[in-house]
Amino acid sequence: MKLDELIRDPIFQLNLLLWMARDQPVDAARVTPLFYRWGYRFLMVEAPLPLPPLLVSVVLKSGLEISLEPEPEMVLGNPSNHRALYLEAKRESFSSQSSTAKQARGHLLAAGAAFRDIVTPYEVARLCYVLPEERRTLMEACLAELKSGLAAHALGPADTSIHGLVAELGNGVTYVWDDDFAAYVGAAAERRSVVLVYWCVND
C-alpha cells in the first residue's frame, strides 16, 4: 500500500498515534514520540466515555443527535498539569449534516466542560481530530458549525485542534498541528515535525 493511502487507513492512523505516545530511544525511534516528549501518557485507548447523567438530561432536551457514549481513538493525560489530549482519527473530513456528526457532537461534549467529571483528576482536554492534511480546512469548518450548535444549547463543547498527516516519499509522514495546539502542549513555534515511519511502502 502506498504511503498516501496508508495515512487514510484507520489501523495505520491508530498505530501512528500509539507510537507517538510511547517512550522510545532517541536514536532508534520508529516514530517520533511527540506526545510523550510533551509529557503526555496513556489514559485510555478505544474506550467509551459515557457522558455524565446531568449532561445527558440536557442533551435529550436539546433535540440534537448526540452520541451519549463516544469512543475516541485515544486519550492521553499530562500528570504535571492535569491537561489531556482527546484524539480521534478520520480518513476523511465530513459535514455537519452527515451521520458522523452525531459521533462528533459526543466527542465535543466528552472532551468539553464535562471532561473533568469523566476523567478525574484531569481538569481540561483538547479534542484533536487527525486526518490527511488536505482535508484539514474542511474539518475545521465542520467542527466550528457543530460547536456553535452545541454552545447555543449551553452544552459546553470542547476546544479543538485539527491535525494533518502528510505523506512524503523518502521522509515518511509529517504531522501538522495548529498554533493553538502548540500553545496548549508547550510545543515549539514550528507547526511541523517529521514522523519517521519504517513500514514497507510500495512506490
BAFI-3210 file (N, C-alpha, C; in Angstrom, 3 decimals, decimal comma, padded with zeros to 6 digits):
// residues 203
n [1|2|3|4|5|6|7|8|9|10|11|12|13|14|15|16|17|18|19|20|21|22|23|24|25|26|27|28|29|30|31|32|33|34|35|36|37|38|39|40|41|42|43|44|45|46|47|48|49|50|51|52|53|54|55|56|57|58|59|60|61|62|63|64|65|66|67|68|69|70|71|72|73|74|75|76|77|78|79|80|81|82|83|84|85|86|87|88|89|90|91|92|93|94|95|96|97|98|99|100|101|102|103|104|105|106|107|108|109|110|111|112|113|114|115|116|117|118|119|120|121|122|123|124|125|126|127|128|129|130|131|132|133|134|135|136|137|138|139|140|141|142|143|144|145|146|147|148|149|150|151|152|153|154|155|156|157|158|159|160|161|162|163|164|165|166|167|168|169|170|171|172|173|174|175|176|177|178|179|180|181|182|183|184|185|186|187|188|189|190|191|192|193|194|195|196|197|198|199|200|201|202|203]
n.u [000,850|000,547|002,125|000,565|-001,927|-001,872|-001,973|-004,614|-005,700|-007,438|-006,262|-003,522|-003,434|-004,189|-002,098|000,054|-000,507|-000,365|002,368|003,448|002,949|004,495|007,340|010,536|013,843|016,093|017,779|016,732|014,056|010,998|008,889|008,644|008,250|006,234|004,020|004,704|007,100|006,141|005,072|002,807|000,850|-000,478|-003,960|-006,337|-007,353|-009,284|-011,710|-014,988|-016,457|-018,769|-021,240|-021,867|-024,714|-026,299|-025,607|-026,497|-029,270|-029,704|-028,826|-030,746|-032,972|-032,245|-032,705|-030,846|-028,861|-026,806|-024,092|-024,111|-022,211|-019,427|-016,522|-013,320|-010,251|-008,006|-007,012|-004,904|-002,975|-001,464|000,281|001,516|000,315|-002,355|-003,708|-005,286|-005,224|-007,506|-007,988|-009,002|-009,189|-009,636|-010,345|-011,302|-012,663|-015,859|-019,284|-021,308|-023,834|-023,809|-024,091|-022,051|-021,745|-023,194|-021,657|-019,411|-020,426|-020,797|-018,111|-017,218|-018,613|-017,815|-015,120|-015,284|-016,600|-017,505|-015,477|-013,771|-015,354|-015,571|-013,054|-011,202|-008,106|-008,053|-008,314|-008,936|-009,463|-008,341|-009,861|-008,711|-008,727|-007,473|-006,342|-005,883|-003,856|-004,860|-007,551|-007,968|-008,851|-011,572|-012,497|-012,089|-014,002|-016,369|-016,311|-016,450|-019,059|-020,509|-019,758|-020,808|-023,560|-023,877|-023,074|-025,115|-027,079|-026,115|-024,256|-021,550|-019,139|-015,954|-012,665|-010,890|-008,561|-007,236|-005,386|-002,997|-001,990|000,743|001,950|005,184|007,281|010,197|010,704|008,808|006,101|004,659|003,589|001,178|000,286|-001,803|-001,432|-002,728|-002,799|-000,074|000,509|-001,021|000,181|002,728|004,581|007,233|007,442|007,302|005,256|005,328|006,535|008,714|007,658|009,072|008,594|008,772|007,535|006,998|006,651|005,115|006,213]
n.v [-001,187|002,229|005,126|007,477|006,366|004,848|006,751|007,244|005,018|003,446|001,649|002,070|004,799|004,733|003,162|004,847|007,034|005,714|004,986|007,531|008,234|006,667|005,913|006,010|005,046|007,690|007,508|005,401|005,494|004,393|005,948|009,428|010,298|012,418|013,156|011,895|013,199|015,692|015,332|013,752|010,915|007,554|007,271|006,037|003,755|003,422|003,286|003,664|006,808|007,540|010,078|012,338|011,863|014,227|015,877|014,316|014,506|017,160|017,039|015,324|016,956|018,881|018,088|017,527|015,313|013,263|011,341|009,381|007,874|008,332|007,088|007,592|007,406|007,532|008,657|010,863|011,905|014,594|014,365|016,353|018,818|018,284|018,309|017,132|015,177|014,444|012,241|011,692|009,930|010,239|009,113|010,796|014,137|015,378|016,509|018,844|017,969|015,295|011,732|011,102|013,259|013,019|011,356|013,023|015,231|014,009|013,492|016,130|016,981|015,152|015,764|018,313|020,740|018,824|017,002|016,957|015,767|013,234|012,086|012,095|012,946|014,976|018,195|019,587|019,112|018,735|018,404|016,618|016,186|013,954|013,668|013,264|015,906|017,566|017,627|019,110|021,840|021,709|020,080|021,704|023,691|022,196|021,338|023,817|024,617|022,587|023,016|025,556|025,009|023,343|025,046|026,886|025,607|025,645|023,599|023,253|022,671|021,224|022,753|022,709|021,113|020,621|018,152|017,417|014,840|014,216|012,609|011,933|010,957|009,201|010,618|009,813|010,325|013,445|015,262|017,604|020,477|023,021|026,516|027,089|024,594|024,144|026,032|024,972|022,498|023,317|023,262|023,828|026,797|026,067|024,422|021,908|018,550|016,027|012,742|009,756|006,838|003,357|001,359|-001,067|000,280|000,517|002,069]
n.w [000,000|-000,824|000,654|000,761|000,737|003,038|005,116|005,305|006,300|008,911|010,820|010,488|011,177|013,929|014,975|014,433|016,141|018,594|018,676|018,762|021,320|022,914|024,941|023,549|022,440|021,712|019,487|018,098|017,438|016,159|015,385|015,745|019,059|019,776|021,482|023,881|024,504|025,018|027,477|027,806|028,721|028,436|028,988|028,196|025,597|022,796|024,305|025,675|026,678|028,712|028,876|031,626|033,831|034,378|032,258|030,159|030,448|029,686|027,076|025,929|026,025|024,223|021,618|019,701|017,681|019,329|020,340|023,221|024,460|023,495|021,755|021,722|019,735|021,369|024,605|026,178|029,011|030,797|033,615|035,092|034,722|034,576|032,157|029,171|026,125|023,675|021,319|018,002|015,039|011,490|008,183|006,284|005,972|007,156|006,875|008,779|008,562|008,147|008,930|010,635|012,222|014,562|016,223|016,416|017,829|020,294|020,992|021,196|023,455|025,460|025,671|026,479|028,782|030,539|030,871|033,125|035,012|034,039|033,613|036,062|037,747|035,859|034,456|032,114|028,613|025,224|022,168|019,505|016,140|013,765|010,512|006,901|005,637|003,545|004,023|006,193|006,455|005,718|007,771|009,979|009,500|009,709|012,430|013,672|013,053|014,367|017,036|017,459|017,316|019,567|021,621|021,530|022,908|025,405|026,043|026,435|024,624|023,595|023,303|020,228|017,953|014,712|013,207|010,718|008,426|006,379|003,584|002,656|000,346|000,924|003,223|005,020|007,207|007,830|010,617|011,248|013,071|014,681|015,700|018,146|019,346|019,670|021,645|023,700|024,366|024,823|022,771|020,352|018,311|015,661|013,235|012,287|012,368|011,483|011,221|011,415|009,585|009,461|008,035|005,390|002,263|-000,845|-003,852]
ca.u [000,000|001,324|002,099|-000,565|-003,101|-001,738|-002,368|-006,076|-006,085|-007,696|-005,306|-002,259|-003,570|-004,148|-000,740|000,901|-000,777|000,162|003,826|003,773|002,748|005,349|008,746|011,416|015,209|016,254|018,466|016,122|012,603|010,285|008,103|008,990|007,249|005,923|003,143|005,475|008,067|005,403|004,652|001,511|000,918|-001,734|-005,057|-007,218|-007,295|-010,529|-012,639|-016,088|-016,522|-020,185|-021,494|-022,474|-026,191|-026,881|-025,408|-027,381|-030,628|-029,718|-028,697|-032,033|-033,892|-031,787|-033,202|-029,729|-028,367|-025,527|-023,696|-024,021|-021,027|-018,423|-015,342|-012,186|-009,122|-007,054|-006,964|-003,617|-003,005|-000,199|000,085|002,113|-000,586|-003,728|-004,306|-005,432|-005,456|-008,586|-007,618|-009,919|-008,649|-010,585|-009,738|-011,808|-013,494|-017,287|-020,044|-022,118|-025,124|-023,626|-024,404|-020,889|-021,841|-023,712|-020,480|-018,556|-021,018|-020,475|-016,707|-017,115|-019,122|-016,986|-013,850|-015,577|-016,709|-017,803|-014,339|-013,234|-016,217|-015,464|-011,681|-010,504|-008,158|-007,737|-009,190|-009,316|-009,000|-008,448|-010,268|-007,847|-009,042|-006,294|-006,757|-004,975|-003,720|-005,678|-008,939|-007,972|-009,667|-012,982|-012,801|-012,172|-015,303|-017,388|-016,308|-016,915|-020,525|-021,018|-019,534|-021,778|-024,864|-023,867|-022,999|-026,437|-027,874|-025,339|-023,780|-020,134|-018,262|-014,513|-011,753|-010,479|-007,459|-007,236|-004,017|-002,903|-000,962|001,254|002,844|006,322|008,108|011,587|010,758|007,798|004,876|004,790|002,422|000,995|-000,673|-002,066|-000,768|-003,398|-002,344|001,315|000,466|-001,639|001,131|004,040|005,470|007,958|006,621|007,131|003,981|005,519|007,631|008,744|007,442|009,697|007,830|009,602|006,773|007,308|005,706|005,364|006,212]
ca.v [000,000|003,449|005,919|008,404|005,565|004,427|007,795|007,214|003,722|003,584|000,890|002,817|006,038|004,413|002,740|006,040|007,775|004,919|005,124|008,910|008,373|005,693|006,237|005,294|005,553|008,829|007,112|004,221|005,654|004,042|007,140|010,474|010,254|013,805|013,278|011,501|014,261|016,831|014,976|013,062|009,477|006,861|007,141|005,004|003,531|002,875|003,002|004,641|007,801|007,912|011,426|012,357|011,853|015,568|016,351|013,514|015,055|018,389|016,584|014,790|018,081|019,750|017,619|017,270|013,940|013,250|010,062|009,506|007,136|008,415|006,245|008,148|006,529|007,535|009,817|010,988|012,901|015,110|014,381|017,520|019,980|017,768|018,548|015,897|015,187|013,535|012,064|010,973|009,906|010,017|009,018|011,929|015,098|015,149|017,742|018,921|017,351|013,865|010,848|011,096|014,426|012,574|010,915|014,184|016,012|013,290|013,769|017,530|017,118|014,363|016,465|019,692|021,107|017,623|016,087|016,852|014,843|011,904|011,573|012,776|014,341|015,880|019,365|020,105|018,312|019,348|017,418|016,716|015,312|013,672|013,195|013,776|017,354|018,299|017,679|019,790|023,063|021,307|019,552|022,870|024,330|021,304|021,404|025,160|024,576|021,712|023,688|026,644|024,419|022,868|026,214|027,517|024,888|025,699|022,246|023,263|021,875|021,301|023,417|021,698|021,307|019,665|017,786|016,848|013,868|014,439|011,543|012,494|009,853|009,366|011,199|009,223|011,077|014,672|015,533|019,055|020,955|024,451|027,347|026,945|023,333|024,352|026,734|024,084|021,463|023,894|022,862|024,913|027,609|025,383|023,727|020,593|017,704|014,815|011,478|008,741|005,597|002,313|000,277|-001,271|001,017|000,411|003,364]
ca.w [000,000|-000,896|001,875|000,764|001,059|004,430|006,077|005,363|006,849|010,355|011,627|010,408|011,948|015,349|015,310|014,419|017,371|019,704|018,695|019,140|022,767|023,603|025,165|022,627|022,420|020,810|018,256|017,478|017,463|014,930|015,102|016,702|020,134|020,109|022,648|025,065|024,797|025,579|028,835|027,820|028,952|028,121|029,937|027,658|024,153|022,248|025,409|025,693|027,748|028,888|029,362|032,959|033,795|034,289|030,886|029,298|030,522|028,876|025,687|025,478|025,850|023,140|020,332|018,802|017,580|020,042|020,920|024,677|024,908|022,426|021,962|020,983|019,471|022,467|025,498|026,852|030,066|031,317|035,070|035,732|034,654|034,525|030,853|028,401|024,685|023,297|019,920|017,125|013,678|010,402|006,856|005,511|006,688|006,959|007,059|009,999|008,266|007,900|010,051|011,526|013,103|015,869|016,971|016,666|018,926|021,518|021,312|021,622|024,824|026,379|025,842|026,852|030,195|031,337|030,925|034,496|035,763|033,446|033,749|037,142|038,209|034,756|034,521|030,801|027,474|023,893|021,172|018,327|015,019|012,948|009,193|005,882|005,698|002,578|004,490|007,486|006,422|005,722|009,097|010,864|009,262|010,256|013,897|014,073|012,981|015,424|018,318|017,548|017,624|020,957|022,505|021,532|023,905|026,652|026,282|026,805|023,761|023,824|022,381|019,247|017,013|013,614|012,877|009,385|008,068|005,030|003,117|001,933|-000,104|001,326|004,568|005,894|007,431|008,600|011,464|011,230|014,069|014,612|016,708|019,442|019,919|020,094|022,927|024,695|024,802|025,054|021,683|019,698|017,418|014,388|013,143|011,682|012,824|010,674|011,921|010,582|009,561|008,899|007,409|003,985|001,448|-002,274|-004,540]
c.u [000,893|001,125|000,912|-001,891|-003,072|-002,231|-003,883|-006,596|-006,262|-006,698|-003,952|-002,322|-003,478|-002,747|000,222|000,732|-000,228|001,678|004,240|003,647|003,632|006,762|009,601|012,816|015,368|016,828|017,810|014,601|012,001|009,467|008,496|007,918|006,880|005,098|003,907|006,444|007,396|004,830|003,358|001,691|-000,458|-002,708|-006,019|-007,077|-008,575|-011,480|-013,743|-015,992|-017,985|-020,327|-022,146|-024,007|-026,817|-026,747|-026,320|-028,795|-030,750|-029,641|-030,039|-033,055|-033,526|-032,365|-032,109|-029,354|-026,955|-025,266|-023,480|-022,835|-019,973|-017,176|-014,178|-011,124|-008,248|-007,223|-005,632|-003,717|-001,606|-000,348|000,639|001,199|-002,059|-004,467|-004,338|-005,571|-006,455|-008,476|-008,602|-009,389|-009,738|-009,841|-010,138|-012,512|-014,958|-018,020|-020,856|-023,487|-025,011|-023,986|-023,262|-020,938|-022,372|-022,558|-019,607|-019,111|-020,737|-019,041|-016,545|-017,593|-018,252|-015,660|-014,045|-015,645|-016,932|-016,583|-013,814|-014,078|-016,087|-014,106|-010,941|-009,110|-007,881|-008,793|-009,709|-008,747|-009,109|-008,770|-009,457|-008,284|-007,800|-006,762|-005,778|-005,020|-004,644|-007,147|-009,079|-008,884|-011,156|-013,400|-012,926|-013,532|-016,435|-017,451|-016,778|-018,444|-021,113|-020,873|-020,531|-023,163|-024,954|-023,853|-024,346|-027,376|-027,145|-024,784|-022,267|-019,221|-016,784|-013,836|-011,177|-009,227|-007,587|-005,787|-003,980|-001,768|-000,565|002,211|003,939|007,288|009,572|011,745|009,782|006,569|005,190|003,477|002,317|-000,035|-000,830|-001,423|-001,402|-002,962|-000,913|001,363|-000,062|-000,631|002,513|005,051|006,194|007,040|006,386|005,855|004,117|006,653|007,582|008,589|007,990|008,950|008,638|008,795|007,217|006,227|006,091|005,322|004,986]
c.v [001,246|004,298|006,880|007,682|005,134|005,480|007,947|005,920|003,820|002,845|001,588|004,072|005,760|003,999|003,923|006,831|007,039|005,063|006,534|009,134|007,430|006,225|005,368|005,869|006,656|008,412|005,939|004,301|005,265|005,233|008,185|010,544|011,649|013,931|012,952|012,609|015,509|016,527|014,210|011,549|008,858|006,916|006,051|004,925|002,826|002,415|004,059|005,576|008,242|009,327|011,370|012,459|013,241|016,145|015,599|014,081|016,335|018,031|016,118|015,899|018,943|019,358|017,337|015,787|013,897|011,868|010,237|008,736|007,155|007,603|006,783|007,101|006,398|008,796|009,769|012,069|013,321|015,242|015,616|018,738|019,588|018,190|017,239|016,187|014,085|013,388|011,192|011,066|009,601|009,948|010,202|012,917|014,739|016,453|017,687|018,290|015,835|013,046|010,810|012,253|014,051|012,145|012,110|015,058|015,342|013,535|015,197|017,724|016,354|015,059|017,903|019,918|019,895|016,734|015,894|015,926|013,402|011,280|012,380|012,167|015,350|016,980|019,815|019,192|019,136|018,240|017,640|015,697|015,183|013,076|013,721|015,306|018,104|018,395|018,523|021,025|022,732|020,797|020,690|023,552|023,505|021,426|022,763|025,205|023,743|022,362|024,820|026,113|023,928|024,033|026,920|026,861|024,804|024,331|022,146|022,412|022,154|022,296|022,335|022,115|020,244|019,420|017,068|015,861|014,102|013,308|012,163|011,365|010,134|009,931|010,559|010,100|012,321|014,933|017,045|019,467|022,459|025,191|027,213|025,657|023,464|025,034|025,818|023,077|022,027|023,473|024,084|025,625|026,933|024,544|022,326|019,849|016,419|013,596|010,381|007,427|004,531|001,126|000,125|-000,595|000,871|001,786|003,496]
c.w [000,000|000,359|001,910|000,970|002,519|005,405|006,166|005,983|008,370|011,241|011,646|011,273|013,452|015,775|015,350|015,712|018,591|019,814|019,112|020,643|023,577|023,786|024,239|022,693|021,374|019,465|017,533|017,474|016,124|014,443|016,140|017,795|020,642|021,384|023,930|025,468|025,366|026,961|028,938|027,893|028,692|029,294|029,483|026,143|023,726|023,353|025,414|026,881|027,910|029,442|030,745|032,877|033,667|032,885|029,926|029,300|029,696|027,394|025,153|025,246|024,647|021,783|019,321|018,809|018,175|020,607|022,423|025,259|023,797|022,778|021,130|020,693|020,722|023,300|026,238|027,911|030,476|032,830|035,763|035,714|034,530|033,253|030,074|026,912|024,362|021,786|019,155|015,697|012,655|009,076|005,984|006,437|006,438|007,239|008,356|009,804|008,082|009,129|011,067|012,518|014,489|016,774|017,355|017,788|020,265|021,956|021,837|023,054|025,819|026,665|026,306|028,353|031,089|031,570|032,346|035,365|035,267|033,726|034,813|037,322|037,108|034,635|033,159|029,720|026,204|022,903|019,900|017,281|014,146|011,623|008,149|005,806|004,751|002,993|005,769|007,495|006,469|007,095|010,107|010,729|009,860|011,775|014,402|014,065|014,119|016,797|018,521|017,921|019,057|021,937|022,607|022,536|025,248|027,039|026,511|025,943|024,030|022,888|021,470|018,484|015,935|013,211|011,531|009,237|006,617|004,685|002,271|001,595|000,237|002,727|005,539|005,988|008,255|009,338|011,630|012,276|013,963|015,782|018,087|020,134|020,427|021,450|024,033|025,242|025,099|024,003|021,130|018,715|016,070|014,388|012,565|012,373|012,026|011,578|011,018|010,703|008,842|008,393|005,958|003,143|-000,018|-002,915|-005,436]
res [m|k|l|d|e|l|i|r|d|p|i|f|q|l|n|l|l|l|w|m|a|r|d|q|p|v|d|a|a|r|v|t|p|l|f|y|r|w|g|y|r|f|l|m|v|e|a|p|l|p|l|p|p|l|l|v|s|v|v|l|k|s|g|l|e|i|s|l|e|p|e|p|e|m|v|l|g|n|p|s|n|h|r|a|l|y|l|e|a|k|r|e|s|f|s|s|q|s|s|t|a|k|q|a|r|g|h|l|l|a|a|g|a|a|f|r|d|i|v|t|p|y|e|v|a|r|l|c|y|v|l|p|e|e|r|r|t|l|m|e|a|c|l|a|e|l|k|s|g|l|a|a|h|a|l|g|p|a|d|t|s|i|h|g|l|v|a|e|l|g|n|g|v|t|y|v|w|d|d|d|f|a|a|y|v|g|a|a|a|e|r|r|s|v|v|l|v|y|w|c|v|n|d]
***
